[in-house]
Amino acid sequence: MSTTTIRIDDALKARMAEAAQRAGKTAHSFILEAIAQTVAQSEQDQALQALADGRWGTLLATEQTVGWDETKAYLRQRAQSGAAGKPPAGTFSPTSDKE
């Protein structure tokens, strides 16, 4: 296990010490947990971004999508009866509203 030194503002250090005490942890374990949570969140964010990029690429390549109104109707029917036919895909045409 390696050692890393960090410089912490006195006010933040005091807040961290109080939070660690409230959680019943040492400052060391509190810091390690905070770092682990931040790294995990960053990894999840990156995975979600990669998934979104992939799906956007597929949408642009196939131009097939289901509209929001059809999706809502499908989900509403699934929630009510537990079974619903999937809505048919329509054609997607990217437009720019920022011109």
Long-range contacts (C-beta under 8 A, 24 or more apart in sequence): 59-92, 60-94, 63-91, 63-92, 63-93, 64-89, 64-90, 64-91, 64-92, 65-89, 65-90, 65-91, 65-92, 66-90
